[in-house]
Amino acid sequence: MLLALVLLLGVANFALHRAVLESAHPLLARTPWFRMLGGKFSLSLEFVMLLGAALLAGEGVALWAWLYAGYTLANAGSAWLILSGRV
């Protein structure tokens, strides 16, 4: 159950990340590492975080599933701020 939750949150994180990358927001121009390799570098970091959380959640460590859920909420909040033009 924890693993399924982490994987669903991972799909949401990748969707939010891709939407921010495609938004061409001026904030992205100030952070060149975010768009390094056409955004693949930051997407790779996103994958590493998902992999770590999934491996630990698969072992039954519920704390990492909750931490990843918190990360997803923070990610959703920041994506909303960027995509809505509030930042």
BAVO-460438 format. One record per atom (N, C-alpha, C, O): chain; atom name; x, y negated, z negated. Coordinates in steps of 0.2 Angstrom, whole numbers, plus 5000, padded with zeros to 4 digits. Example, Ala and Ser with C-alpha at 12.3 -4.5 7.8 and 13.67 -1.06 7.14 Angstrom:
2
nuba doro = A lumgu = N xx = 5066 yy = 5028 zz = 4961 $
nuba doro = A lumgu = CA xx = 5062 yy = 5022 zz = 4961 $
nuba doro = A lumgu = C xx = 5066 yy = 5016 zz = 4961 $
nuba doro = A lumgu = O xx = 5071 yy = 5017 zz = 4958 $
nuba doro = A lumgu = N xx = 5064 yy = 5011 zz = 4965 $
nuba doro = A lumgu = CA xx = 5068 yy = 5005 zz = 4964 $
nuba doro = A lumgu = C xx = 5064 yy = 5000 zz = 4961 $
nuba doro = A lumgu = O xx = 5067 yy = 4994 zz = 4960 $
REM end
This chain:
87
nuba doro = A lumgu = N xx = 5004 yy = 5006 zz = 5000 $
nuba doro = A lumgu = CA xx = 5000 yy = 5000 zz = 5000 $
nuba doro = A lumgu = C xx = 5004 yy = 4994 zz = 5000 $
nuba doro = A lumgu = O xx = 5003 yy = 4989 zz = 5004 $
nuba doro = A lumgu = N xx = 5010 yy = 4994 zz = 4996 $
nuba doro = A lumgu = CA xx = 5014 yy = 4988 zz = 4996 $
nuba doro = A lumgu = C xx = 5017 yy = 4987 zz = 5002 $
nuba doro = A lumgu = O xx = 5018 yy = 4981 zz = 5005 $
nuba doro = A lumgu = N xx = 5020 yy = 4992 zz = 5005 $
nuba doro = A lumgu = CA xx = 5023 yy = 4992 zz = 5012 $
nuba doro = A lumgu = C xx = 5018 yy = 4989 zz = 5017 $
nuba doro = A lumgu = O xx = 5021 yy = 4985 zz = 5021 $
nuba doro = A lumgu = N xx = 5012 yy = 4991 zz = 5017 $
nuba doro = A lumgu = CA xx = 5007 yy = 4988 zz = 5022 $
nuba doro = A lumgu = C xx = 5006 yy = 4981 zz = 5021 $
nuba doro = A lumgu = O xx = 5006 yy = 4977 zz = 5026 $
nuba doro = A lumgu = N xx = 5006 yy = 4979 zz = 5015 $
nuba doro = A lumgu = CA xx = 5005 yy = 4972 zz = 5013 $
nuba doro = A lumgu = C xx = 5011 yy = 4968 zz = 5016 $
nuba doro = A lumgu = O xx = 5010 yy = 4963 zz = 5019 $
nuba doro = A lumgu = N xx = 5017 yy = 4970 zz = 5014 $
nuba doro = A lumgu = CA xx = 5023 yy = 4967 zz = 5017 $
nuba doro = A lumgu = C xx = 5023 yy = 4966 zz = 5024 $
nuba doro = A lumgu = O xx = 5025 yy = 4961 zz = 5027 $
nuba doro = A lumgu = N xx = 5022 yy = 4972 zz = 5028 $
nuba doro = A lumgu = CA xx = 5022 yy = 4972 zz = 5035 $
nuba doro = A lumgu = C xx = 5017 yy = 4967 zz = 5038 $
nuba doro = A lumgu = O xx = 5018 yy = 4963 zz = 5043 $
nuba doro = A lumgu = N xx = 5011 yy = 4966 zz = 5035 $
nuba doro = A lumgu = CA xx = 5006 yy = 4962 zz = 5037 $
nuba doro = A lumgu = C xx = 5008 yy = 4954 zz = 5036 $
nuba doro = A lumgu = O xx = 5007 yy = 4950 zz = 5040 $
nuba doro = A lumgu = N xx = 5011 yy = 4953 zz = 5030 $
nuba doro = A lumgu = CA xx = 5014 yy = 4947 zz = 5029 $
nuba doro = A lumgu = C xx = 5019 yy = 4945 zz = 5034 $
nuba doro = A lumgu = O xx = 5020 yy = 4939 zz = 5036 $
nuba doro = A lumgu = N xx = 5023 yy = 4950 zz = 5036 $
nuba doro = A lumgu = CA xx = 5029 yy = 4949 zz = 5040 $
nuba doro = A lumgu = C xx = 5026 yy = 4947 zz = 5047 $
nuba doro = A lumgu = O xx = 5029 yy = 4942 zz = 5050 $
nuba doro = A lumgu = N xx = 5020 yy = 4950 zz = 5049 $
nuba doro = A lumgu = CA xx = 5017 yy = 4948 zz = 5056 $
nuba doro = A lumgu = C xx = 5015 yy = 4940 zz = 5055 $
nuba doro = A lumgu = O xx = 5016 yy = 4937 zz = 5060 $
nuba doro = A lumgu = N xx = 5012 yy = 4939 zz = 5050 $
nuba doro = A lumgu = CA xx = 5010 yy = 4932 zz = 5049 $
nuba doro = A lumgu = C xx = 5016 yy = 4927 zz = 5049 $
nuba doro = A lumgu = O xx = 5016 yy = 4922 zz = 5052 $
nuba doro = A lumgu = N xx = 5022 yy = 4929 zz = 5045 $
nuba doro = A lumgu = CA xx = 5028 yy = 4925 zz = 5045 $
nuba doro = A lumgu = C xx = 5030 yy = 4924 zz = 5052 $
nuba doro = A lumgu = O xx = 5032 yy = 4918 zz = 5054 $
nuba doro = A lumgu = N xx = 5031 yy = 4929 zz = 5056 $
nuba doro = A lumgu = CA xx = 5033 yy = 4928 zz = 5063 $
nuba doro = A lumgu = C xx = 5029 yy = 4924 zz = 5067 $
nuba doro = A lumgu = O xx = 5031 yy = 4920 zz = 5071 $
nuba doro = A lumgu = N xx = 5022 yy = 4925 zz = 5067 $
nuba doro = A lumgu = CA xx = 5018 yy = 4920 zz = 5070 $
nuba doro = A lumgu = C xx = 5018 yy = 4913 zz = 5068 $
nuba doro = A lumgu = O xx = 5019 yy = 4909 zz = 5073 $
nuba doro = A lumgu = N xx = 5019 yy = 4912 zz = 5062 $
nuba doro = A lumgu = CA xx = 5020 yy = 4905 zz = 5060 $
nuba doro = A lumgu = C xx = 5027 yy = 4902 zz = 5062 $
nuba doro = A lumgu = O xx = 5027 yy = 4896 zz = 5065 $
nuba doro = A lumgu = N xx = 5032 yy = 4906 zz = 5062 $
nuba doro = A lumgu = CA xx = 5038 yy = 4904 zz = 5064 $
nuba doro = A lumgu = C xx = 5039 yy = 4902 zz = 5071 $
nuba doro = A lumgu = O xx = 5041 yy = 4897 zz = 5073 $
nuba doro = A lumgu = N xx = 5035 yy = 4907 zz = 5075 $
nuba doro = A lumgu = CA xx = 5035 yy = 4906 zz = 5083 $
nuba doro = A lumgu = C xx = 5031 yy = 4899 zz = 5084 $
nuba doro = A lumgu = O xx = 5033 yy = 4895 zz = 5089 $
nuba doro = A lumgu = N xx = 5026 yy = 4898 zz = 5081 $
nuba doro = A lumgu = CA xx = 5022 yy = 4892 zz = 5082 $
nuba doro = A lumgu = C xx = 5026 yy = 4886 zz = 5080 $
nuba doro = A lumgu = O xx = 5025 yy = 4881 zz = 5084 $
nuba doro = A lumgu = N xx = 5030 yy = 4886 zz = 5075 $
nuba doro = A lumgu = CA xx = 5034 yy = 4880 zz = 5073 $
nuba doro = A lumgu = C xx = 5039 yy = 4879 zz = 5079 $
nuba doro = A lumgu = O xx = 5041 yy = 4873 zz = 5081 $
nuba doro = A lumgu = N xx = 5042 yy = 4884 zz = 5081 $
nuba doro = A lumgu = CA xx = 5048 yy = 4884 zz = 5086 $
nuba doro = A lumgu = C xx = 5045 yy = 4881 zz = 5092 $
nuba doro = A lumgu = O xx = 5048 yy = 4877 zz = 5096 $
nuba doro = A lumgu = N xx = 5039 yy = 4883 zz = 5094 $
nuba doro = A lumgu = CA xx = 5036 yy = 4881 zz = 5101 $
nuba doro = A lumgu = C xx = 5033 yy = 4874 zz = 5100 $
nuba doro = A lumgu = O xx = 5031 yy = 4871 zz = 5105 $
nuba doro = A lumgu = N xx = 5032 yy = 4871 zz = 5094 $
nuba doro = A lumgu = CA xx = 5029 yy = 4865 zz = 5093 $
nuba doro = A lumgu = C xx = 5033 yy = 4859 zz = 5096 $
nuba doro = A lumgu = O xx = 5031 yy = 4853 zz = 5097 $
nuba doro = A lumgu = N xx = 5040 yy = 4860 zz = 5096 $
nuba doro = A lumgu = CA xx = 5044 yy = 4854 zz = 5098 $
nuba doro = A lumgu = C xx = 5044 yy = 4848 zz = 5094 $
nuba doro = A lumgu = O xx = 5044 yy = 4843 zz = 5096 $
nuba doro = A lumgu = N xx = 5043 yy = 4849 zz = 5087 $
nuba doro = A lumgu = CA xx = 5042 yy = 4844 zz = 5083 $
nuba doro = A lumgu = C xx = 5049 yy = 4841 zz = 5082 $
nuba doro = A lumgu = O xx = 5054 yy = 4844 zz = 5082 $
nuba doro = A lumgu = N xx = 5049 yy = 4834 zz = 5081 $
nuba doro = A lumgu = CA xx = 5056 yy = 4830 zz = 5080 $
nuba doro = A lumgu = C xx = 5060 yy = 4833 zz = 5074 $
nuba doro = A lumgu = O xx = 5066 yy = 4832 zz = 5075 $
nuba doro = A lumgu = N xx = 5057 yy = 4836 zz = 5069 $
nuba doro = A lumgu = CA xx = 5061 yy = 4839 zz = 5064 $
nuba doro = A lumgu = C xx = 5066 yy = 4844 zz = 5066 $
nuba doro = A lumgu = O xx = 5071 yy = 4845 zz = 5063 $
nuba doro = A lumgu = N xx = 5064 yy = 4848 zz = 5071 $
nuba doro = A lumgu = CA xx = 5068 yy = 4853 zz = 5074 $
nuba doro = A lumgu = C xx = 5074 yy = 4851 zz = 5077 $
nuba doro = A lumgu = O xx = 5079 yy = 4854 zz = 5077 $
nuba doro = A lumgu = N xx = 5074 yy = 4845 zz = 5080 $
nuba doro = A lumgu = CA xx = 5080 yy = 4842 zz = 5083 $
nuba doro = A lumgu = C xx = 5085 yy = 4840 zz = 5078 $
nuba doro = A lumgu = O xx = 5091 yy = 4839 zz = 5079 $
nuba doro = A lumgu = N xx = 5083 yy = 4839 zz = 5071 $
nuba doro = A lumgu = CA xx = 5088 yy = 4837 zz = 5066 $
nuba doro = A lumgu = C xx = 5091 yy = 4843 zz = 5063 $
nuba doro = A lumgu = O xx = 5096 yy = 4843 zz = 5059 $
nuba doro = A lumgu = N xx = 5088 yy = 4849 zz = 5064 $
nuba doro = A lumgu = CA xx = 5091 yy = 4855 zz = 5062 $
nuba doro = A lumgu = C xx = 5093 yy = 4860 zz = 5067 $
nuba doro = A lumgu = O xx = 5089 yy = 4864 zz = 5069 $
nuba doro = A lumgu = N xx = 5099 yy = 4859 zz = 5070 $
nuba doro = A lumgu = CA xx = 5101 yy = 4863 zz = 5076 $
nuba doro = A lumgu = C xx = 5102 yy = 4870 zz = 5075 $
nuba doro = A lumgu = O xx = 5101 yy = 4874 zz = 5079 $
nuba doro = A lumgu = N xx = 5103 yy = 4872 zz = 5069 $
nuba doro = A lumgu = CA xx = 5104 yy = 4879 zz = 5067 $
nuba doro = A lumgu = C xx = 5097 yy = 4883 zz = 5068 $
nuba doro = A lumgu = O xx = 5097 yy = 4889 zz = 5069 $
nuba doro = A lumgu = N xx = 5092 yy = 4879 zz = 5067 $
nuba doro = A lumgu = CA xx = 5085 yy = 4882 zz = 5067 $
nuba doro = A lumgu = C xx = 5084 yy = 4884 zz = 5074 $
nuba doro = A lumgu = O xx = 5080 yy = 4889 zz = 5075 $
nuba doro = A lumgu = N xx = 5086 yy = 4881 zz = 5079 $
nuba doro = A lumgu = CA xx = 5085 yy = 4882 zz = 5086 $
nuba doro = A lumgu = C xx = 5091 yy = 4886 zz = 5090 $
nuba doro = A lumgu = O xx = 5091 yy = 4887 zz = 5096 $
nuba doro = A lumgu = N xx = 5096 yy = 4888 zz = 5086 $
nuba doro = A lumgu = CA xx = 5102 yy = 4891 zz = 5088 $
nuba doro = A lumgu = C xx = 5100 yy = 4897 zz = 5092 $
nuba doro = A lumgu = O xx = 5095 yy = 4901 zz = 5090 $
nuba doro = A lumgu = N xx = 5103 yy = 4898 zz = 5098 $
nuba doro = A lumgu = CA xx = 5101 yy = 4904 zz = 5102 $
nuba doro = A lumgu = C xx = 5094 yy = 4904 zz = 5104 $
nuba doro = A lumgu = O xx = 5091 yy = 4909 zz = 5105 $
nuba doro = A lumgu = N xx = 5091 yy = 4898 zz = 5105 $
nuba doro = A lumgu = CA xx = 5084 yy = 4898 zz = 5107 $
nuba doro = A lumgu = C xx = 5079 yy = 4900 zz = 5102 $
nuba doro = A lumgu = O xx = 5073 yy = 4902 zz = 5104 $
nuba doro = A lumgu = N xx = 5081 yy = 4899 zz = 5096 $
nuba doro = A lumgu = CA xx = 5076 yy = 4901 zz = 5090 $
nuba doro = A lumgu = C xx = 5077 yy = 4908 zz = 5088 $
nuba doro = A lumgu = O xx = 5075 yy = 4910 zz = 5083 $
nuba doro = A lumgu = N xx = 5082 yy = 4912 zz = 5092 $
nuba doro = A lumgu = CA xx = 5083 yy = 4919 zz = 5090 $
nuba doro = A lumgu = C xx = 5087 yy = 4920 zz = 5083 $
nuba doro = A lumgu = O xx = 5086 yy = 4925 zz = 5080 $
nuba doro = A lumgu = N xx = 5091 yy = 4915 zz = 5082 $
nuba doro = A lumgu = CA xx = 5095 yy = 4915 zz = 5076 $
nuba doro = A lumgu = C xx = 5090 yy = 4915 zz = 5070 $
nuba doro = A lumgu = O xx = 5091 yy = 4919 zz = 5065 $
nuba doro = A lumgu = N xx = 5086 yy = 4910 zz = 5070 $
nuba doro = A lumgu = CA xx = 5081 yy = 4910 zz = 5064 $
nuba doro = A lumgu = C xx = 5076 yy = 4915 zz = 5064 $
nuba doro = A lumgu = O xx = 5074 yy = 4917 zz = 5058 $
nuba doro = A lumgu = N xx = 5074 yy = 4918 zz = 5070 $
nuba doro = A lumgu = CA xx = 5070 yy = 4924 zz = 5070 $
nuba doro = A lumgu = C xx = 5073 yy = 4930 zz = 5067 $
nuba doro = A lumgu = O xx = 5070 yy = 4934 zz = 5064 $
nuba doro = A lumgu = N xx = 5080 yy = 4930 zz = 5068 $
nuba doro = A lumgu = CA xx = 5084 yy = 4936 zz = 5066 $
nuba doro = A lumgu = C xx = 5084 yy = 4936 zz = 5058 $
nuba doro = A lumgu = O xx = 5084 yy = 4941 zz = 5055 $
nuba doro = A lumgu = N xx = 5085 yy = 4930 zz = 5055 $
nuba doro = A lumgu = CA xx = 5085 yy = 4929 zz = 5048 $
nuba doro = A lumgu = C xx = 5078 yy = 4931 zz = 5045 $
nuba doro = A lumgu = O xx = 5078 yy = 4934 zz = 5040 $
nuba doro = A lumgu = N xx = 5073 yy = 4929 zz = 5049 $
nuba doro = A lumgu = CA xx = 5066 yy = 4931 zz = 5047 $
nuba doro = A lumgu = C xx = 5065 yy = 4938 zz = 5046 $
nuba doro = A lumgu = O xx = 5062 yy = 4941 zz = 5042 $
nuba doro = A lumgu = N xx = 5068 yy = 4942 zz = 5052 $
nuba doro = A lumgu = CA xx = 5068 yy = 4949 zz = 5052 $
nuba doro = A lumgu = C xx = 5072 yy = 4952 zz = 5046 $
nuba doro = A lumgu = O xx = 5069 yy = 4957 zz = 5043 $
nuba doro = A lumgu = N xx = 5078 yy = 4950 zz = 5045 $
nuba doro = A lumgu = CA xx = 5082 yy = 4952 zz = 5039 $
nuba doro = A lumgu = C xx = 5078 yy = 4952 zz = 5032 $
nuba doro = A lumgu = O xx = 5078 yy = 4956 zz = 5028 $
nuba doro = A lumgu = N xx = 5075 yy = 4946 zz = 5031 $
nuba doro = A lumgu = CA xx = 5071 yy = 4945 zz = 5025 $
nuba doro = A lumgu = C xx = 5065 yy = 4950 zz = 5025 $
nuba doro = A lumgu = O xx = 5063 yy = 4953 zz = 5020 $
nuba doro = A lumgu = N xx = 5061 yy = 4951 zz = 5031 $
nuba doro = A lumgu = CA xx = 5056 yy = 4956 zz = 5031 $
nuba doro = A lumgu = C xx = 5059 yy = 4963 zz = 5030 $
nuba doro = A lumgu = O xx = 5056 yy = 4967 zz = 5026 $
nuba doro = A lumgu = N xx = 5064 yy = 4965 zz = 5033 $
nuba doro = A lumgu = CA xx = 5067 yy = 4972 zz = 5032 $
nuba doro = A lumgu = C xx = 5069 yy = 4973 zz = 5025 $
nuba doro = A lumgu = O xx = 5067 yy = 4978 zz = 5022 $
nuba doro = A lumgu = N xx = 5072 yy = 4968 zz = 5022 $
nuba doro = A lumgu = CA xx = 5074 yy = 4969 zz = 5014 $
nuba doro = A lumgu = C xx = 5068 yy = 4970 zz = 5010 $
nuba doro = A lumgu = O xx = 5067 yy = 4974 zz = 5006 $
nuba doro = A lumgu = N xx = 5063 yy = 4966 zz = 5011 $
nuba doro = A lumgu = CA xx = 5057 yy = 4966 zz = 5007 $
nuba doro = A lumgu = C xx = 5053 yy = 4973 zz = 5009 $
nuba doro = A lumgu = O xx = 5050 yy = 4976 zz = 5004 $
nuba doro = A lumgu = N xx = 5053 yy = 4975 zz = 5015 $
nuba doro = A lumgu = CA xx = 5049 yy = 4981 zz = 5017 $
nuba doro = A lumgu = C xx = 5053 yy = 4987 zz = 5014 $
nuba doro = A lumgu = O xx = 5050 yy = 4992 zz = 5011 $
nuba doro = A lumgu = N xx = 5060 yy = 4987 zz = 5014 $
nuba doro = A lumgu = CA xx = 5063 yy = 4993 zz = 5011 $
nuba doro = A lumgu = C xx = 5062 yy = 4993 zz = 5003 $
nuba doro = A lumgu = O xx = 5061 yy = 4999 zz = 5001 $
nuba doro = A lumgu = N xx = 5062 yy = 4988 zz = 5000 $
nuba doro = A lumgu = CA xx = 5061 yy = 4988 zz = 4993 $
nuba doro = A lumgu = C xx = 5054 yy = 4989 zz = 4991 $
nuba doro = A lumgu = O xx = 5053 yy = 4993 zz = 4986 $
nuba doro = A lumgu = N xx = 5049 yy = 4987 zz = 4995 $
nuba doro = A lumgu = CA xx = 5042 yy = 4988 zz = 4993 $
nuba doro = A lumgu = C xx = 5041 yy = 4995 zz = 4995 $
nuba doro = A lumgu = O xx = 5037 yy = 4999 zz = 4991 $
nuba doro = A lumgu = N xx = 5044 yy = 4998 zz = 5000 $
nuba doro = A lumgu = CA xx = 5043 yy = 5005 zz = 5001 $
nuba doro = A lumgu = C xx = 5046 yy = 5010 zz = 4996 $
nuba doro = A lumgu = O xx = 5044 yy = 5015 zz = 4995 $
nuba doro = A lumgu = N xx = 5051 yy = 5007 zz = 4992 $
nuba doro = A lumgu = CA xx = 5053 yy = 5011 zz = 4986 $
nuba doro = A lumgu = C xx = 5049 yy = 5010 zz = 4980 $
nuba doro = A lumgu = O xx = 5050 yy = 5013 zz = 4975 $
nuba doro = A lumgu = N xx = 5044 yy = 5006 zz = 4981 $
nuba doro = A lumgu = CA xx = 5039 yy = 5005 zz = 4975 $
nuba doro = A lumgu = C xx = 5041 yy = 4999 zz = 4971 $
nuba doro = A lumgu = O xx = 5038 yy = 4999 zz = 4965 $
nuba doro = A lumgu = N xx = 5045 yy = 4995 zz = 4973 $
nuba doro = A lumgu = CA xx = 5047 yy = 4989 zz = 4969 $
nuba doro = A lumgu = C xx = 5042 yy = 4983 zz = 4970 $
nuba doro = A lumgu = O xx = 5043 yy = 4980 zz = 4975 $
nuba doro = A lumgu = N xx = 5037 yy = 4983 zz = 4966 $
nuba doro = A lumgu = CA xx = 5031 yy = 4978 zz = 4968 $
nuba doro = A lumgu = C xx = 5034 yy = 4971 zz = 4967 $
nuba doro = A lumgu = O xx = 5031 yy = 4966 zz = 4971 $
nuba doro = A lumgu = N xx = 5039 yy = 4969 zz = 4963 $
nuba doro = A lumgu = CA xx = 5041 yy = 4962 zz = 4963 $
nuba doro = A lumgu = C xx = 5043 yy = 4959 zz = 4969 $
nuba doro = A lumgu = O xx = 5041 yy = 4954 zz = 4971 $
nuba doro = A lumgu = N xx = 5046 yy = 4963 zz = 4974 $
nuba doro = A lumgu = CA xx = 5048 yy = 4961 zz = 4980 $
nuba doro = A lumgu = C xx = 5042 yy = 4959 zz = 4985 $
nuba doro = A lumgu = O xx = 5043 yy = 4955 zz = 4989 $
nuba doro = A lumgu = N xx = 5037 yy = 4963 zz = 4984 $
nuba doro = A lumgu = CA xx = 5031 yy = 4962 zz = 4988 $
nuba doro = A lumgu = C xx = 5028 yy = 4955 zz = 4986 $
nuba doro = A lumgu = O xx = 5026 yy = 4951 zz = 4990 $
nuba doro = A lumgu = N xx = 5028 yy = 4954 zz = 4979 $
nuba doro = A lumgu = CA xx = 5025 yy = 4948 zz = 4977 $
nuba doro = A lumgu = C xx = 5029 yy = 4942 zz = 4979 $
nuba doro = A lumgu = O xx = 5027 yy = 4937 zz = 4981 $
nuba doro = A lumgu = N xx = 5036 yy = 4943 zz = 4978 $
nuba doro = A lumgu = CA xx = 5041 yy = 4937 zz = 4981 $
nuba doro = A lumgu = C xx = 5040 yy = 4936 zz = 4988 $
nuba doro = A lumgu = O xx = 5040 yy = 4930 zz = 4990 $
nuba doro = A lumgu = N xx = 5039 yy = 4941 zz = 4992 $
nuba doro = A lumgu = CA xx = 5038 yy = 4940 zz = 4999 $
nuba doro = A lumgu = C xx = 5031 yy = 4937 zz = 5000 $
nuba doro = A lumgu = O xx = 5031 yy = 4933 zz = 5005 $
nuba doro = A lumgu = N xx = 5026 yy = 4938 zz = 4997 $
nuba doro = A lumgu = CA xx = 5020 yy = 4935 zz = 4997 $
nuba doro = A lumgu = C xx = 5020 yy = 4928 zz = 4995 $
nuba doro = A lumgu = O xx = 5017 yy = 4923 zz = 4999 $
nuba doro = A lumgu = N xx = 5024 yy = 4926 zz = 4990 $
nuba doro = A lumgu = CA xx = 5026 yy = 4919 zz = 4989 $
nuba doro = A lumgu = C xx = 5029 yy = 4915 zz = 4994 $
nuba doro = A lumgu = O xx = 5028 yy = 4910 zz = 4996 $
nuba doro = A lumgu = N xx = 5034 yy = 4919 zz = 4997 $
nuba doro = A lumgu = CA xx = 5038 yy = 4916 zz = 5003 $
nuba doro = A lumgu = C xx = 5033 yy = 4915 zz = 5008 $
nuba doro = A lumgu = O xx = 5034 yy = 4909 zz = 5012 $
nuba doro = A lumgu = N xx = 5029 yy = 4919 zz = 5010 $
nuba doro = A lumgu = CA xx = 5024 yy = 4918 zz = 5015 $
nuba doro = A lumgu = C xx = 5019 yy = 4912 zz = 5014 $
nuba doro = A lumgu = O xx = 5018 yy = 4908 zz = 5018 $
nuba doro = A lumgu = N xx = 5017 yy = 4911 zz = 5008 $
nuba doro = A lumgu = CA xx = 5013 yy = 4905 zz = 5006 $
nuba doro = A lumgu = C xx = 5017 yy = 4899 zz = 5007 $
nuba doro = A lumgu = O xx = 5014 yy = 4894 zz = 5010 $
nuba doro = A lumgu = N xx = 5023 yy = 4899 zz = 5005 $
nuba doro = A lumgu = CA xx = 5027 yy = 4893 zz = 5006 $
nuba doro = A lumgu = C xx = 5028 yy = 4892 zz = 5014 $
nuba doro = A lumgu = O xx = 5028 yy = 4886 zz = 5016 $
nuba doro = A lumgu = N xx = 5029 yy = 4897 zz = 5017 $
nuba doro = A lumgu = CA xx = 5030 yy = 4897 zz = 5024 $
nuba doro = A lumgu = C xx = 5024 yy = 4894 zz = 5028 $
nuba doro = A lumgu = O xx = 5024 yy = 4890 zz = 5032 $
nuba doro = A lumgu = N xx = 5018 yy = 4896 zz = 5026 $
nuba doro = A lumgu = CA xx = 5012 yy = 4894 zz = 5029 $
nuba doro = A lumgu = C xx = 5011 yy = 4887 zz = 5027 $
nuba doro = A lumgu = O xx = 5008 yy = 4883 zz = 5031 $
nuba doro = A lumgu = N xx = 5012 yy = 4885 zz = 5021 $
nuba doro = A lumgu = CA xx = 5012 yy = 4878 zz = 5019 $
nuba doro = A lumgu = C xx = 5016 yy = 4873 zz = 5023 $
nuba doro = A lumgu = O xx = 5014 yy = 4868 zz = 5026 $
nuba doro = A lumgu = N xx = 5022 yy = 4875 zz = 5024 $
nuba doro = A lumgu = CA xx = 5027 yy = 4871 zz = 5028 $
nuba doro = A lumgu = C xx = 5025 yy = 4871 zz = 5035 $
nuba doro = A lumgu = O xx = 5026 yy = 4866 zz = 5039 $
nuba doro = A lumgu = N xx = 5023 yy = 4877 zz = 5038 $
nuba doro = A lumgu = CA xx = 5021 yy = 4877 zz = 5045 $
nuba doro = A lumgu = C xx = 5015 yy = 4872 zz = 5046 $
nuba doro = A lumgu = O xx = 5014 yy = 4869 zz = 5051 $
nuba doro = A lumgu = N xx = 5010 yy = 4872 zz = 5041 $
nuba doro = A lumgu = CA xx = 5004 yy = 4868 zz = 5042 $
nuba doro = A lumgu = C xx = 5006 yy = 4861 zz = 5042 $
nuba doro = A lumgu = O xx = 5003 yy = 4857 zz = 5046 $
nuba doro = A lumgu = N xx = 5011 yy = 4859 zz = 5037 $
nuba doro = A lumgu = CA xx = 5013 yy = 4852 zz = 5037 $
nuba doro = A lumgu = C xx = 5016 yy = 4850 zz = 5044 $
nuba doro = A lumgu = O xx = 5015 yy = 4844 zz = 5046 $
nuba doro = A lumgu = N xx = 5020 yy = 4854 zz = 5047 $
nuba doro = A lumgu = CA xx = 5024 yy = 4853 zz = 5053 $
nuba doro = A lumgu = C xx = 5019 yy = 4852 zz = 5059 $
nuba doro = A lumgu = O xx = 5019 yy = 4848 zz = 5063 $
nuba doro = A lumgu = N xx = 5015 yy = 4858 zz = 5059 $
nuba doro = A lumgu = CA xx = 5010 yy = 4858 zz = 5065 $
nuba doro = A lumgu = C xx = 5004 yy = 4853 zz = 5065 $
nuba doro = A lumgu = O xx = 5002 yy = 4851 zz = 5070 $
nuba doro = A lumgu = N xx = 5002 yy = 4851 zz = 5059 $
nuba doro = A lumgu = CA xx = 4997 yy = 4846 zz = 5058 $
nuba doro = A lumgu = C xx = 5000 yy = 4839 zz = 5059 $
nuba doro = A lumgu = O xx = 4996 yy = 4834 zz = 5059 $
nuba doro = A lumgu = N xx = 5006 yy = 4838 zz = 5059 $
nuba doro = A lumgu = CA xx = 5009 yy = 4831 zz = 5060 $
nuba doro = A lumgu = C xx = 5010 yy = 4827 zz = 5054 $
nuba doro = A lumgu = O xx = 5011 yy = 4821 zz = 5054 $
nuba doro = A lumgu = N xx = 5009 yy = 4831 zz = 5048 $
nuba doro = A lumgu = CA xx = 5010 yy = 4827 zz = 5042 $
nuba doro = A lumgu = C xx = 5017 yy = 4826 zz = 5040 $
nuba doro = A lumgu = O xx = 5018 yy = 4822 zz = 5035 $
nuba doro = A lumgu = N xx = 5021 yy = 4829 zz = 5043 $
nuba doro = A lumgu = CA xx = 5029 yy = 4828 zz = 5041 $
nuba doro = A lumgu = C xx = 5032 yy = 4826 zz = 5048 $
nuba doro = A lumgu = O xx = 5038 yy = 4824 zz = 5048 $
REM end
